[in-house]
């Protein structure tokens, strides 16, 4: 399915055939551009950036690359090809034809799902808007901007659904998506992790590894939706989301590679000596990992959730890789293990599989996360060093669910508040850690040059050389 770039709003949904919808979205478009000017990447409006732009939703050959000014980027509405025989694959409507219009009884829940997903997209841009001022290379600066414009397009994807299927309520919700601000005390973003600051590039790489990976799992669950327009929208979003996780995983990997190189050159594991050499010690990387992992696992919600059960039974939101699950896809008689606190220790109990869908998705996420951390550890192992990064216990530093406010160690032991206080500085980034990382941040704007604390990538973007001018300043 090719994308029509002759329209004011690029799309593959025949927007020009629905004049009322087209006018509504064209009215929203300047508000979006005003938001981008105010809250998008700071000081970058006139840069020529080597961006990929979708030209098709087919799996092969769906993008083109070229230098574009970000305000001129062709955001638009791109849905995965429709399947005329699409069925609902789970819940009480399993086997029925997928919905192409909003079922009245599910209207409120579908709107809530779409608004929550939509709210994360501009929030990410807002969290990252200052990072371009301290990019460690033009390669990294371009990757930041690619993530930003794609988050903007994912906002468009959700706004289209709100406008097309939810009437006045949808239009009001679309306007509110541009009204909230990440971290604003009076009008914050809906989910807590999207109100956290992203003040430096280590935080950005951790965010795109951990938090965008949550996005992957949420989008996979929504791609199973019995509401076909939502499923088609999120399936295409997943093709872009994979790049965001690549930016995070490769970014942290390159930091590790550079640190290991200096550790071997200086023959030291001493954190202070490594900091004096201008690289980020592995212990600090571990503390950042602990923080971003724990903040992200909270995004999956409470361990038991009546809302998640309702969404599943209604056919609105499935599980990760739903059709690969070997069960009846209804789950009414099934159970699933969750954690609890018994006798001052963490224990396991089995509860309704329907009520524990959040926990199931969180567990799938953790398995995927551990694999990526293993790839980071192979970099350290290849350097001949003994240190290994570890993923904390999922009850560590939780603010939502059974373990909210419970002091739990990295390896899953219940602690007293005094024990937690004594060890918190060794587990989570300190003010000193953040100040040190901030001290390393300084813009590198010469093609082929990289900040001292990060290694160059092995290959460039779209077969371009590493020293290509990925961003041109005017």
C-alpha positions in Angstrom: 0.0 0.0 0.0 1.6 3.2 -1.2 1.2 6.5 0.7 -0.4 9.5 -1.0 2.0 12.4 -0.6 0.0 14.8 -2.8 -2.4 15.5 0.0 -1.7 18.1 2.7 -1.8 15.2 5.2 0.0 12.1 3.8 -2.1 9.0 4.2 -3.1 5.6 2.9 -6.7 5.8 4.2 -8.3 7.7 1.3 -8.6 10.8 3.5 -9.7 13.0 0.6 -12.9 11.0 0.3 -14.1 12.1 3.7 -14.1 15.9 3.5 -15.4 16.4 7.1 -12.6 14.3 8.6 -10.1 15.9 6.3 -11.1 19.4 7.4 -11.0 18.4 11.1 -7.5 17.0 10.8 -6.3 20.0 8.7 -7.6 22.2 11.5 -5.6 20.1 14.1 -2.4 20.1 11.9 -1.3 23.7 12.6 -1.9 23.1 16.3 0.4 20.1 16.1 3.0 22.2 14.3 2.7 24.9 16.9 3.3 22.3 19.6 6.3 21.0 17.7 7.8 24.5 17.5 7.3 25.0 21.2 8.1 21.5 22.6 10.0 19.7 19.8 13.8 19.5 19.6 15.2 22.8 20.8 17.0 25.0 18.4 16.8 22.6 15.5 14.1 24.0 13.3 16.4 24.9 10.4 18.7 21.9 10.5 18.8 19.5 7.5 18.5 16.0 9.0 19.1 12.7 7.2 15.7 11.2 8.0 13.8 8.1 6.8 10.3 8.8 5.6 7.7 6.1 5.0 6.6 5.8 1.4 4.7 2.5 1.7 3.4 0.2 4.5 4.8 -2.9 2.7 7.5 -4.7 4.6 10.0 -4.4 1.8 11.1 -1.0 0.6 8.8 1.1 2.8 11.2 4.0 3.4 13.3 6.6 1.6 16.2 8.6 3.1 17.1 12.2 2.6 17.9 15.5 4.2 14.8 17.2 5.5 14.1 20.1 7.8 12.1 18.6 10.7 9.2 21.1 10.5 8.8 20.0 6.8 8.7 16.3 7.7 5.7 14.6 6.2 3.9 13.3 9.2 0.7 11.4 8.3 -1.7 8.5 8.7 -0.4 5.1 7.7 -2.3 1.9 8.5 -1.2 -1.7 7.8 -3.1 -3.3 4.9 -6.6 -4.4 5.7 -7.6 -8.1 5.8 -11.2 -8.6 4.7 -11.4 -11.9 6.6 -9.9 -10.6 9.8 -11.4 -12.2 12.9 -11.3 -11.4 16.6 -8.8 -13.9 18.1 -9.5 -13.8 21.8 -12.0 -13.0 24.5 -15.8 -13.5 24.5 -16.1 -12.5 20.8 -13.4 -14.9 19.6 -14.1 -16.1 16.0 -16.4 -13.2 15.2 -15.6 -10.7 12.4 -13.3 -7.9 13.6 -15.0 -4.6 14.1 -14.4 -1.9 11.5 -16.5 0.6 13.5 -16.5 1.2 17.3 -18.9 -1.1 19.1 -21.1 1.2 21.2 -20.7 -0.9 24.4 -16.8 -0.6 24.1 -16.6 3.1 23.1 -15.4 4.5 26.4 -12.7 1.7 26.9 -11.4 2.0 23.4 -11.1 5.8 23.7 -9.3 5.4 27.0 -6.8 2.9 25.4 -6.1 5.1 22.4 -5.7 8.3 24.5 -3.3 6.6 26.9 -1.2 5.3 24.0 -1.4 8.6 22.2 -0.3 10.6 25.3 3.0 8.7 25.5 4.1 9.9 22.0 4.3 13.7 22.5 5.5 13.1 26.0 8.7 11.4 24.7 9.4 14.3 22.4 9.0 16.7 25.3 11.3 14.7 27.6 14.0 14.7 25.0 13.7 18.2 23.6 17.0 19.6 25.1 19.2 16.6 24.2 20.2 17.9 20.8 22.2 20.6 22.5 24.6 18.0 23.9 24.7 15.3 21.2 27.9 13.1 21.3 28.0 13.0 17.5 26.1 13.9 14.3 25.2 10.2 14.0 23.6 10.2 17.4 21.9 13.6 16.8 20.3 12.3 13.7 19.1 9.2 15.6 17.5 11.4 18.2 15.7 13.4 15.6 14.5 10.3 13.8 13.0 9.0 17.1 11.4 12.4 17.6 9.7 12.7 14.2 8.5 9.1 14.5 7.0 9.7 17.9 5.3 12.7 16.3 3.9 10.4 13.6 2.7 7.9 16.2 0.8 10.8 17.8 -0.8 11.4 14.4 -1.8 7.7 14.2 -3.8 7.9 17.5 -5.3 11.3 16.6 -6.6 9.9 13.4 -8.4 7.2 15.3 -9.9 9.7 17.7 -11.1 12.0 15.0 -12.3 9.3 12.7 -14.2 7.1 15.2 -15.1 9.2 18.3 -16.7 12.4 17.0 -16.7 15.4 19.2 -15.2 13.5 22.2 -12.4 12.3 20.0 -11.6 15.8 18.7 -11.5 17.1 22.3 -9.2 14.3 23.4 -6.9 15.1 20.4 -6.7 18.7 21.5 -5.9 17.6 25.0 -3.0 15.5 23.8 -1.3 18.8 22.8 -2.3 20.5 26.0 -0.6 18.2 28.5 3.1 18.6 29.2 5.7 16.1 30.5 6.5 16.9 34.1 4.0 19.8 34.4 2.7 20.0 37.9 -0.8 21.1 36.8 -1.3 19.2 33.6 1.2 16.3 33.4 1.2 13.4 31.0 -1.0 10.4 32.0 1.7 7.8 32.8 4.4 8.5 35.5 7.4 7.4 33.5 6.6 10.0 30.9 6.9 12.8 33.4 10.5 11.8 34.4 13.3 14.1 33.1 15.6 12.8 30.4 18.5 15.2 31.2 21.4 13.4 29.5 22.3 11.0 26.8 22.8 8.0 29.1 19.2 8.6 30.3 18.1 8.8 26.7 19.7 5.6 25.7 18.3 3.8 28.8 14.9 5.3 28.0 14.9 4.1 24.4 16.1 0.7 25.5 13.7 0.1 28.5 10.7 2.4 28.0 10.4 2.1 24.2 10.6 -1.6 24.8 7.5 -1.2 27.0 6.0 0.5 23.9 6.8 -2.5 21.8 4.9 -4.8 24.1 2.0 -2.5 24.5 1.8 -2.1 20.7 2.0 -5.9 20.2 -1.0 -6.3 22.6 -3.0 -3.6 20.8 -2.1 -5.1 17.4 -4.2 -8.1 18.4 -7.2 -5.8 19.0 -10.6 -6.8 17.6 -11.1 -3.2 16.6 -9.4 -3.5 13.2 -8.4 0.1 12.7 -6.4 0.1 16.0 -4.8 -3.2 15.2 -3.8 -2.0 11.7 -2.4 1.3 13.1 -0.3 -0.3 15.7 1.1 -3.0 13.4 2.7 -0.3 11.3 3.9 1.7 14.3 5.8 -1.4 15.3 8.0 -1.2 12.2 9.2 2.2 13.4 9.4 1.3 17.1 12.1 -1.2 16.4 14.5 1.6 15.4 13.9 3.3 18.8 15.0 0.2 20.7 18.0 -0.1 18.4 19.1 3.4 19.3 18.9 2.5 23.0 20.5 -0.9 22.9 23.4 0.2 20.5 23.9 3.5 22.4 24.4 1.8 25.8 26.5 -0.9 24.1 28.8 1.8 22.6 29.2 3.4 26.0 30.1 0.0 27.5 32.6 -0.6 24.7 34.3 2.7 25.3 34.4 2.2 29.1 35.9 -1.3 28.7 38.5 0.0 26.3 39.7 2.6 28.8 39.5 0.1 31.6 42.0 -2.1 29.7 44.2 0.8 28.6 44.5 2.0 32.2 44.4 -1.5 33.7 41.9 -0.3 36.3 38.4 -1.0 37.6 38.5 2.0 39.9 35.4 4.1 39.2 37.0 7.4 40.2 40.0 6.8 37.9 37.7 6.0 35.0 35.6 9.1 35.7 38.8 11.1 35.7 39.5 9.6 32.3 36.2 10.9 31.1 34.2 7.7 30.7 31.2 6.3 32.6 32.1 3.5 35.0 30.2 0.3 34.8 28.8 0.7 38.4 27.1 3.9 37.4 25.7 2.2 34.3 24.3 -0.5 36.6 22.6 2.1 38.8 21.0 3.9 35.7 19.9 0.4 34.5 18.3 -0.3 37.9 16.4 3.0 37.8 15.1 2.8 34.2 14.1 -0.8 34.5 12.1 -0.3 37.7 10.4 2.8 36.4 9.4 1.0 33.2 8.0 -2.2 34.8 5.6 0.1 36.6 4.2 1.1 33.3 2.5 -2.3 32.9 0.2 -1.4 35.8 -1.0 -3.3 38.8 -0.3 -7.0 39.2 -4.1 -7.7 39.1 -6.3 -5.4 37.1 -10.0 -5.6 36.4 -9.5 -3.2 33.5 -7.0 -5.5 31.8 -9.5 -8.4 32.3 -12.3 -6.3 30.8 -10.2 -5.2 27.8 -9.2 -8.8 27.1 -12.6 -10.4 27.5 -14.1 -7.6 25.3 -11.5 -8.3 22.5 -10.0 -4.9 22.8 -6.4 -5.6 23.9 -4.7 -9.0 23.6 -1.5 -10.6 24.9 2.0 -10.4 23.4 1.9 -12.8 20.4 -1.6 -13.9 21.2 -2.0 -16.5 18.5 1.2 -18.3 19.6 -0.3 -19.0 23.1 -1.4 -22.6 23.6 -4.7 -22.1 25.4 -8.3 -21.3 24.6 -7.7 -17.5 24.2 -10.7 -16.9 26.6 -8.9 -17.7 29.9 -11.9 -17.8 32.1 -10.8 -21.0 33.9 -7.0 -20.4 33.7 -4.7 -19.1 36.4 -1.3 -17.4 36.4 1.4 -16.9 39.0 2.0 -13.5 40.6 4.2 -12.4 43.5 3.0 -11.4 47.0 4.4 -10.7 50.4 4.0 -13.4 53.0 5.7 -13.6 56.4 8.1 -10.8 55.5 9.3 -12.6 52.3 8.3 -12.6 48.6 6.2 -15.6 47.8 4.2 -16.7 44.8 0.5 -17.3 44.4 -1.8 -18.2 41.5 -4.6 -16.0 40.5 -7.1 -15.7 37.6 -5.2 -15.4 34.3 -7.7 -12.7 33.3 -7.0 -10.5 36.2 -3.2 -10.9 35.9 -2.8 -10.0 32.2 -0.6 -7.0 33.2 1.7 -9.2 35.0 1.9 -11.7 32.1 2.8 -8.8 29.8 5.4 -7.5 32.3 7.0 -11.0 32.5 7.2 -11.2 28.7 8.9 -7.8 28.7 11.4 -8.9 31.4 12.4 -11.9 29.4 13.1 -9.7 26.3 14.9 -7.2 28.4 17.2 -9.8 30.0 18.2 -11.0 26.5 19.4 -7.5 25.6 21.3 -7.0 28.8 23.0 -10.3 28.0 24.2 -8.8 24.7 25.7 -5.9 26.7 27.5 -8.4 28.9 29.0 -10.1 25.9 30.7 -6.8 25.1 32.2 -6.7 28.6 33.1 -10.4 28.4 34.9 -9.9 25.0 37.0 -7.2 26.6 38.2 -9.7 29.2 36.5 -8.1 32.2 34.7 -9.9 35.0 32.0 -7.3 35.7 28.4 -8.2 34.6 25.3 -6.1 34.4 22.2 -7.5 36.0 18.5 -6.9 35.8 16.9 -6.2 39.2 14.2 -8.2 40.7 10.8 -7.0 39.4 9.7 -6.0 42.9 12.6 -3.6 43.2 11.9 0.1 43.6 8.2 -0.2 42.6 5.7 2.6 42.9 2.6 0.7 41.5 1.0 -2.7 42.4 1.6 -5.1 45.3 5.1 -3.8 45.9 4.4 -0.1 45.8 6.3 1.3 48.8 7.8 -2.0 49.8 11.5 -2.0 50.3 13.0 -4.8 48.2 16.6 -5.5 47.4 18.0 -6.0 43.9 17.9 -9.8 44.4 14.3 -9.8 45.8 14.6 -9.7 49.5 12.3 -7.7 51.7 14.2 -5.0 53.7 13.5 -2.7 56.5 13.3 1.0 55.6 16.6 1.5 57.4 18.3 -1.2 55.4 16.9 0.3 52.2 18.1 3.8 53.2 21.6 2.4 53.9 21.9 0.8 50.4 19.9 3.0 48.1 22.9 5.1 47.0 24.6 1.9 45.8 21.5 0.8 43.8 20.1 4.0 42.2 21.7 7.0 40.5 22.8 9.5 43.1 22.9 13.3 42.6 26.7 12.9 42.2 26.2 10.3 39.5 23.8 12.5 37.6 26.1 15.6 38.0 29.1 13.5 36.7 27.2 12.3 33.6 25.9 15.8 33.0 29.5 17.1 33.1 30.4 14.8 30.1 27.6 16.2 28.0 28.9 18.5 25.3 27.8 18.8 21.6 30.1 17.2 19.0 29.1 18.6 15.6 32.0 17.5 13.3 31.2 14.6 11.0 33.0 11.4 12.1 33.9 12.8 15.6 32.5 11.3 18.8 32.5 12.3 22.4 35.2 10.6 24.5 32.7 8.6 26.6 31.1 6.7 23.6 32.5 4.5 20.8 31.6 5.1 17.2 29.0 2.7 15.7 30.3 -0.2 13.6 28.3 0.9 10.6 26.5 4.1 9.5 22.9 4.6 8.6 21.5 3.3 5.3 24.9 2.2 4.2 26.3 5.7 4.6 29.8 6.1 6.1 30.1 6.8 9.8 31.6 10.2 9.0 28.6 11.2 6.8 27.1 14.6 7.5 23.9 13.2 9.0 22.9 16.7 10.2 23.7 19.9 8.3 23.5 23.2 10.2 22.3 26.3 8.5 
